């Protein structure tokens, strides 16, 4: 096992990794920006090193600063968490060249899965269903127009190096393709330094389903079942749950077997998530792979009993899955996660500032992952996620009941949060019945807006 691990991240995931390291007897090194000087991951780490000013580009994304800190602290490995450098193949290569273990897949695999069109072709080769679309990147609007006519409208343009909904445009007819192509190209170039686009058939209001995989460095791979991530706004997930009500036992087994074979063929290692869209006929189509731990990994932990972060560490240290996993994997109950964001629950504007009161709910079946505390400060420079509230029940109804109770006991004062929004969603009849798709939030917010217009 590793002697010392650097955590190249911040917030709740940094504290989550720190906790796993401590339970495994591994010393930890936190890196932090000037804005995060008083953060809990800094306070609880065995060592902490400031790597730059508040802006992520000058600190958490500054590869030379991160590597220098790792060398000064003499660490064995770096855990990148999610976001930031977690899917940066160049960073993984620098770690390798510096003789520091990167806790994640090899850079070659990260690069393959990060280039979305190459990932599509790799999945297609492994007989994983993919959406009809372009065979490669589209270099001109005219080429995109020809492709759209062959695929059939509506289609969606996607950034080759994209993520987070940026560089994506839905095209419903030839008259709007030219402008949308150039808009998507510009957005992708600004966000990722790469404006290349590809095209897929667009599915109206699909469900978003993802499968969690673990792979060791000895060629062994397992599927830890699926998660439902359809409750999202502007391609950003708000609520996740496991298992999905729409995935049958047969589908779960078949796709799990296919993904195990696929991950073996591409040489995948460590934790990864394969994401799909489900159409109205309950067919699944691959859209992308995230080569890291996911924000929503706790729901998988709840239903399987597998500590995903400890598994990452043990895999990177060379252990086999047989020694890591608790025997036969099976689904136990139902889990739902709410992302608590520091933003106005109706206007969705970020809400930075000092927290004046903070009470975290507890009790049977409730888990809260957070790095915030009373008198703590939410800086304006980073993602708005401040906590994850996870409920685990014997069934979905039980998990929802626990969530409702816990949301009512979750107190955050001094800033706005999304807690009231989650409380409203929990009361929605369609959500409670499991009747939703990726268009749920648009309809839900529309109905709320109309209700507010009606005279009392």
C-alpha positions as CSV (number, residue, x, y, z in Angstrom):
1,X,0.0,0.0,0.0
2,X,1.1,3.6,-0.5
3,X,3.0,5.4,2.2
4,X,1.8,8.9,1.3
5,X,-0.8,10.2,-1.2
6,X,-1.4,13.8,-2.4
7,X,-5.0,14.8,-3.0
8,X,-5.0,17.1,-6.0
9,X,-8.5,18.5,-5.5
10,X,-10.6,20.6,-3.1
11,X,-14.0,20.6,-1.4
12,X,-16.0,17.5,-0.4
13,X,-14.2,15.1,-2.7
14,X,-10.8,16.1,-1.3
15,X,-12.1,15.3,2.2
16,X,-13.7,12.1,0.9
17,X,-10.3,10.9,-0.4
18,X,-8.5,12.0,2.7
19,X,-10.9,9.9,4.9
20,X,-10.4,6.8,2.8
21,X,-6.6,7.2,3.0
22,X,-6.7,7.7,6.7
23,X,-8.7,4.5,7.1
24,X,-6.2,2.6,5.1
25,X,-3.3,4.0,7.1
26,X,-2.0,6.2,4.3
27,X,-0.5,9.7,5.1
28,X,-2.1,12.6,3.2
29,X,-0.9,15.8,1.6
30,X,-3.4,18.4,0.7
31,X,-2.8,21.1,-1.9
32,X,-4.8,24.3,-1.8
33,X,-5.3,27.7,-3.3
34,X,-5.1,30.9,-1.3
35,X,-8.9,31.0,-1.2
36,X,-9.1,27.5,0.4
37,X,-6.5,28.2,3.1
38,X,-9.1,27.5,5.9
39,X,-10.8,24.5,4.2
40,X,-11.3,21.2,6.1
41,X,-9.2,19.1,3.8
42,X,-6.3,21.5,4.6
43,X,-7.0,21.2,8.3
44,X,-7.2,17.4,8.5
45,X,-4.4,16.4,6.1
46,X,-1.1,15.4,7.5
47,X,0.6,18.0,5.4
48,X,-0.7,20.9,3.3
49,X,0.9,23.0,0.6
50,X,-0.4,26.2,-1.0
51,X,0.0,25.9,-4.8
52,X,-1.2,29.4,-6.0
53,X,-3.8,32.1,-6.1
54,X,-7.6,31.6,-6.0
55,X,-8.2,31.0,-9.7
56,X,-8.2,27.3,-10.5
57,X,-6.0,28.0,-13.6
58,X,-3.4,29.4,-11.3
59,X,-3.6,26.7,-8.6
60,X,-5.5,23.4,-9.0
61,X,-5.1,23.3,-12.7
62,X,-1.4,24.4,-12.6
63,X,0.3,21.1,-13.4
64,X,3.9,22.3,-12.7
65,X,2.7,23.6,-9.3
66,X,0.9,20.4,-8.4
67,X,3.9,18.2,-9.4
68,X,6.4,20.4,-7.6
69,X,4.3,20.1,-4.4
70,X,4.2,16.3,-4.9
71,X,7.9,16.1,-5.3
72,X,8.6,18.4,-2.3
73,X,6.3,16.3,-0.1
74,X,7.8,13.1,-1.5
75,X,4.5,11.4,-2.2
76,X,4.0,7.9,-3.8
77,X,0.7,8.7,-5.6
78,X,-1.7,11.4,-6.5
79,X,-5.5,11.1,-6.3
80,X,-7.2,13.7,-8.6
81,X,-10.8,13.3,-7.4
82,X,-13.3,14.4,-10.0
83,X,-13.1,17.5,-12.3
84,X,-10.0,19.6,-12.4
85,X,-7.1,17.3,-13.5
86,X,-8.9,14.0,-13.1
87,X,-9.3,13.4,-16.8
88,X,-6.2,15.2,-18.0
89,X,-4.1,12.6,-19.8
90,X,-1.2,15.0,-20.0
91,X,-1.2,15.3,-16.2
92,X,-1.3,11.5,-15.9
93,X,1.7,11.3,-18.2
94,X,3.7,13.9,-16.2
95,X,2.9,11.8,-13.1
96,X,4.3,8.7,-14.8
97,X,7.4,10.6,-15.9
98,X,7.9,11.8,-12.3
99,X,7.6,8.3,-10.9
100,X,4.4,9.2,-9.1
101,X,1.4,6.9,-9.4
102,X,-1.7,8.5,-10.9
103,X,-4.7,7.0,-9.3
104,X,-6.8,6.4,-12.4
105,X,-6.5,4.8,-15.8
106,X,-3.4,4.9,-17.9
107,X,-3.0,8.2,-19.9
108,X,-3.5,6.4,-23.2
109,X,-6.9,5.1,-22.1
110,X,-7.9,8.5,-20.7
111,X,-7.0,10.1,-24.0
112,X,-8.9,7.5,-26.0
113,X,-12.1,7.9,-23.9
114,X,-11.7,11.7,-23.7
115,X,-11.9,12.1,-27.4
116,X,-15.6,11.4,-27.7
117,X,-15.6,10.3,-31.3
118,X,-12.8,7.9,-30.8
119,X,-14.6,6.6,-27.7
120,X,-17.7,6.0,-29.9
121,X,-15.7,4.0,-32.3
122,X,-14.1,1.9,-29.6
123,X,-17.5,1.1,-28.1
124,X,-18.9,0.3,-31.5
125,X,-16.0,-2.2,-32.1
126,X,-16.8,-3.8,-28.8
127,X,-20.5,-4.1,-29.8
128,X,-21.8,-1.6,-27.4
129,X,-24.8,0.2,-29.0
130,X,-24.0,3.7,-30.2
131,X,-26.3,6.4,-31.7
132,X,-26.2,6.9,-35.5
133,X,-24.0,9.8,-36.3
134,X,-20.8,11.0,-38.0
135,X,-17.9,8.6,-38.6
136,X,-15.5,11.2,-37.4
137,X,-15.1,15.0,-36.7
138,X,-17.0,17.4,-39.0
139,X,-14.7,20.0,-40.5
140,X,-17.3,22.3,-42.1
141,X,-20.9,23.3,-41.8
142,X,-21.5,21.8,-45.2
143,X,-20.2,18.5,-44.1
144,X,-22.4,18.6,-41.1
145,X,-25.4,19.4,-43.2
146,X,-24.8,16.3,-45.4
147,X,-24.3,14.2,-42.3
148,X,-27.6,15.5,-40.7
149,X,-29.5,14.7,-43.9
150,X,-28.2,11.1,-43.8
151,X,-28.8,10.6,-40.0
152,X,-32.2,12.5,-40.0
153,X,-33.3,15.4,-37.9
154,X,-33.2,16.2,-35.0
155,X,-29.4,15.8,-34.5
156,X,-27.0,17.1,-31.8
157,X,-23.6,18.6,-32.4
158,X,-21.1,17.7,-29.7
159,X,-17.6,18.9,-28.9
160,X,-15.0,16.2,-29.5
161,X,-13.2,17.2,-26.3
162,X,-16.4,18.3,-24.5
163,X,-18.1,17.9,-21.2
164,X,-20.5,19.7,-18.9
165,X,-22.9,20.5,-21.8
166,X,-20.5,23.0,-23.4
167,X,-20.0,22.8,-27.2
168,X,-23.4,21.1,-27.7
169,X,-26.2,22.3,-29.9
170,X,-29.5,20.6,-30.9
171,X,-30.3,21.0,-34.6
172,X,-33.9,20.5,-35.7
173,X,-33.7,21.5,-39.3
174,X,-31.3,22.5,-42.1
175,X,-32.1,26.2,-41.8
176,X,-30.5,26.5,-38.4
177,X,-27.5,24.1,-38.8
178,X,-25.0,26.7,-40.1
179,X,-25.3,29.1,-37.2
180,X,-25.5,26.4,-34.6
181,X,-22.4,24.7,-36.0
182,X,-20.4,27.9,-35.7
183,X,-21.7,28.6,-32.2
184,X,-20.9,25.1,-31.0
185,X,-17.4,25.3,-32.6
186,X,-16.6,28.7,-30.9
187,X,-17.9,27.5,-27.5
188,X,-15.9,24.3,-27.6
189,X,-12.7,26.1,-28.8
190,X,-13.0,28.6,-25.9
191,X,-13.9,26.0,-23.3
192,X,-11.5,23.2,-24.3
193,X,-9.0,24.7,-26.7
194,X,-10.4,22.3,-29.3
195,X,-13.4,23.3,-31.5
196,X,-13.8,20.0,-33.3
197,X,-17.3,18.7,-33.4
198,X,-19.1,15.4,-34.2
199,X,-22.7,14.6,-34.7
200,X,-25.2,12.1,-33.2
201,X,-28.9,11.4,-33.7
202,X,-30.8,13.4,-31.0
203,X,-33.2,11.5,-28.8
204,X,-36.1,13.6,-27.5
205,X,-36.3,13.5,-23.7
206,X,-34.3,10.3,-23.1
207,X,-33.4,8.9,-19.7
208,X,-29.7,9.2,-18.7
209,X,-28.4,5.9,-17.4
210,X,-24.8,5.1,-16.4
211,X,-22.9,2.0,-15.5
212,X,-20.1,1.9,-12.9
213,X,-17.1,-0.3,-13.6
214,X,-14.0,-1.2,-11.6
215,X,-10.9,-2.7,-13.2
216,X,-7.7,-3.8,-11.6
217,X,-4.2,-3.8,-13.1
218,X,-4.3,-7.6,-13.7
219,X,-7.0,-7.6,-16.4
220,X,-10.0,-8.2,-14.1
221,X,-13.1,-6.0,-14.5
222,X,-16.5,-5.9,-12.8
223,X,-19.7,-3.9,-13.3
224,X,-21.2,-2.4,-10.1
225,X,-24.6,-1.9,-11.8
226,X,-26.2,1.3,-13.0
227,X,-27.3,4.7,-11.8
228,X,-30.2,6.9,-13.0
229,X,-29.1,10.5,-13.6
230,X,-32.0,11.9,-15.6
231,X,-32.9,14.8,-13.2
232,X,-30.6,17.4,-14.6
233,X,-30.7,21.1,-15.6
234,X,-28.7,22.3,-18.6
235,X,-26.9,18.9,-18.7
236,X,-25.8,19.3,-15.1
237,X,-27.0,16.5,-12.8
238,X,-29.1,17.4,-9.7
239,X,-30.3,14.1,-8.4
240,X,-29.0,10.6,-9.0
241,X,-30.2,7.2,-7.8
242,X,-29.4,3.5,-7.9
243,X,-30.6,1.2,-9.2
244,X,-32.6,2.6,-12.2
245,X,-36.3,1.6,-12.3
246,X,-36.1,1.3,-16.1
247,X,-33.2,-1.2,-16.2
248,X,-34.4,-4.8,-16.0
249,X,-32.3,-7.6,-14.4
250,X,-31.7,-9.0,-17.9
251,X,-30.5,-5.7,-19.3
252,X,-28.3,-5.2,-16.3
253,X,-26.7,-8.5,-16.7
254,X,-26.3,-8.2,-20.5
255,X,-24.8,-4.7,-20.5
256,X,-22.6,-5.5,-17.5
257,X,-21.2,-8.5,-19.4
258,X,-20.6,-6.4,-22.5
259,X,-18.9,-3.6,-20.6
260,X,-16.6,-6.0,-18.8
261,X,-15.5,-7.3,-22.1
262,X,-15.1,-3.9,-23.6
263,X,-13.1,-2.5,-20.7
264,X,-10.8,-5.5,-20.9
265,X,-10.2,-5.0,-24.6
266,X,-9.2,-1.3,-24.2
267,X,-7.0,-2.0,-21.1
268,X,-9.0,0.0,-18.7
269,X,-7.9,0.3,-15.1
270,X,-9.4,1.8,-11.9
271,X,-12.9,3.3,-11.6
272,X,-14.8,4.5,-14.6
273,X,-18.4,5.3,-15.6
274,X,-20.0,4.5,-19.0
275,X,-22.9,6.7,-19.8
276,X,-25.9,5.9,-21.9
277,X,-29.1,7.5,-23.2
278,X,-32.3,5.4,-23.0
279,X,-35.0,6.0,-25.7
280,X,-38.7,5.5,-25.4
281,X,-38.3,1.8,-26.4
282,X,-35.9,1.3,-23.4
283,X,-32.9,0.9,-25.8
284,X,-29.6,2.1,-24.4
285,X,-27.0,4.0,-26.5
286,X,-23.5,4.9,-25.5
287,X,-22.7,8.6,-25.2
288,X,-19.4,8.9,-23.3
289,X,-17.2,7.5,-20.6
290,X,-15.9,9.3,-17.5
291,X,-12.5,8.0,-16.6
292,X,-12.6,9.0,-12.9
293,X,-14.7,8.7,-9.7
294,X,-18.1,10.3,-10.2
295,X,-19.8,12.9,-8.0
296,X,-22.6,10.4,-7.5
297,X,-20.5,7.4,-6.5
298,X,-22.1,7.2,-3.0
299,X,-25.3,5.8,-4.3
300,X,-23.4,2.9,-5.8
301,X,-21.5,2.5,-2.5
302,X,-24.9,2.4,-0.6
303,X,-26.4,-0.4,-2.7
304,X,-23.3,-2.6,-3.1
305,X,-21.3,-2.0,0.2
306,X,-18.2,-1.3,-1.9
307,X,-16.1,1.7,-0.8
308,X,-15.2,3.1,-4.2
309,X,-12.4,5.4,-3.2
310,X,-10.7,2.7,-1.1
311,X,-11.1,0.4,-4.1
312,X,-9.3,3.1,-6.3
313,X,-6.4,3.3,-3.9
314,X,-6.1,-0.5,-3.5
315,X,-6.3,-1.0,-7.3
316,X,-3.6,1.6,-7.9
317,X,-1.4,-0.1,-5.3
318,X,-1.6,-3.3,-7.3
319,X,-4.2,-5.3,-5.5
320,X,-6.6,-7.6,-7.3
321,X,-10.4,-7.2,-7.4
322,X,-10.9,-10.5,-5.7
323,X,-9.2,-9.2,-2.6
324,X,-11.0,-5.8,-2.7
325,X,-14.6,-6.7,-3.3
326,X,-16.9,-8.3,-0.7
327,X,-17.6,-11.5,-2.5
328,X,-20.7,-11.7,-4.7
329,X,-22.0,-8.3,-5.8
330,X,-25.7,-7.7,-5.5
331,X,-28.1,-4.8,-5.2
332,X,-29.3,-4.0,-1.7
333,X,-32.1,-1.6,-1.4
334,X,-32.3,1.8,-3.2
335,X,-30.2,5.0,-2.8
336,X,-30.8,8.6,-3.9
337,X,-28.4,11.5,-3.9
338,X,-29.3,15.2,-3.9
339,X,-26.5,17.7,-4.9
340,X,-26.7,20.7,-2.6
341,X,-25.4,23.7,-4.5
342,X,-24.6,27.2,-3.3
343,X,-27.0,28.9,-5.6
344,X,-30.5,30.5,-5.5
345,X,-33.1,27.7,-5.8
346,X,-35.2,29.6,-8.4
347,X,-32.9,32.0,-10.2
348,X,-30.0,29.5,-10.2
349,X,-27.5,32.3,-9.5
350,X,-24.3,31.3,-7.6
351,X,-24.3,32.3,-4.0
352,X,-20.8,32.8,-2.5
353,X,-20.1,34.0,1.0
354,X,-19.8,33.0,4.6
355,X,-21.9,30.4,6.1
356,X,-23.4,31.6,9.4
357,X,-25.2,28.4,10.5
358,X,-24.7,24.8,9.4
359,X,-26.6,21.7,10.6
360,X,-26.1,18.4,8.8
361,X,-28.9,15.8,9.1
362,X,-28.2,12.3,10.3
363,X,-30.0,9.1,11.3
364,X,-30.5,5.7,9.8
365,X,-29.8,5.6,6.1
366,X,-28.6,9.2,5.8
367,X,-25.1,10.2,4.6
368,X,-23.8,13.7,4.0
369,X,-20.5,14.3,2.1
370,X,-19.4,17.9,2.7
371,X,-16.3,20.0,3.5
372,X,-18.4,23.0,4.7
373,X,-18.9,24.1,8.3
374,X,-20.4,27.0,10.3
375,X,-18.3,30.2,9.7
376,X,-16.8,28.5,6.6
377,X,-16.6,30.5,3.4
378,X,-17.9,29.5,-0.1
379,X,-15.5,31.2,-2.5
380,X,-16.8,32.4,-5.9
381,X,-14.1,30.8,-7.9
382,X,-15.2,27.2,-8.1
383,X,-18.1,24.8,-8.7
384,X,-21.1,25.6,-6.6
385,X,-21.4,22.1,-5.0
386,X,-21.1,22.3,-1.3
387,X,-22.6,19.0,-0.1
388,X,-24.1,15.7,-1.2
389,X,-27.1,14.3,0.7
390,X,-27.5,10.5,0.2
391,X,-30.4,8.4,1.5
392,X,-30.5,4.6,1.4
393,X,-33.7,2.7,2.0
394,X,-35.1,-0.7,1.6
395,X,-36.9,0.5,-1.5
396,X,-37.3,3.8,-3.5
397,X,-40.2,5.0,-1.5
398,X,-38.2,4.5,1.7
399,X,-35.3,6.4,0.3
400,X,-37.5,9.3,-0.7
401,X,-39.0,9.4,2.8
402,X,-35.6,9.6,4.4
403,X,-34.5,12.3,1.9
404,X,-37.6,14.4,2.7
405,X,-36.9,14.2,6.4
406,X,-33.2,15.0,6.0
407,X,-33.7,17.9,3.7
408,X,-36.0,19.5,6.3
409,X,-33.2,19.1,8.9
410,X,-30.4,20.4,6.7
411,X,-29.7,24.0,7.7
412,X,-27.4,26.3,5.8
413,X,-27.6,30.0,6.6
414,X,-25.7,33.0,5.2
415,X,-25.9,31.8,1.6
416,X,-28.6,30.5,-0.8
417,X,-28.7,26.8,-1.5
418,X,-30.7,24.4,-3.7
419,X,-32.3,22.7,-0.7
420,X,-35.8,24.2,-1.3
421,X,-35.6,23.1,-4.9
422,X,-34.9,19.5,-3.8
423,X,-37.7,19.6,-1.3
424,X,-40.1,20.6,-4.1
425,X,-38.9,17.9,-6.4
426,X,-39.4,15.3,-3.7
427,X,-43.1,16.3,-3.6
428,X,-43.6,16.1,-7.3
429,X,-46.0,13.3,-8.3
430,X,-44.1,12.3,-11.5
431,X,-40.8,12.1,-9.6
432,X,-42.3,10.0,-6.8
433,X,-43.8,7.7,-9.4
434,X,-40.4,7.4,-11.3
435,X,-42.0,8.9,-14.4
436,X,-39.3,11.3,-15.6
437,X,-36.6,11.8,-18.2
438,X,-34.0,14.5,-19.0
439,X,-36.7,16.9,-19.8
440,X,-38.2,16.7,-16.3
441,X,-36.6,19.9,-14.9
442,X,-37.7,22.0,-17.8
443,X,-41.3,20.9,-17.4
444,X,-41.1,21.1,-13.6
445,X,-39.7,24.6,-13.5
446,X,-42.2,25.7,-16.2
447,X,-45.1,24.5,-14.1
448,X,-43.7,26.2,-11.0
449,X,-43.4,29.5,-12.9
450,X,-47.0,29.2,-14.2
451,X,-48.2,28.5,-10.7
452,X,-46.5,31.6,-9.3
453,X,-48.3,33.7,-12.0
454,X,-51.8,32.5,-10.9
455,X,-53.6,34.9,-8.5
456,X,-53.9,33.7,-5.0
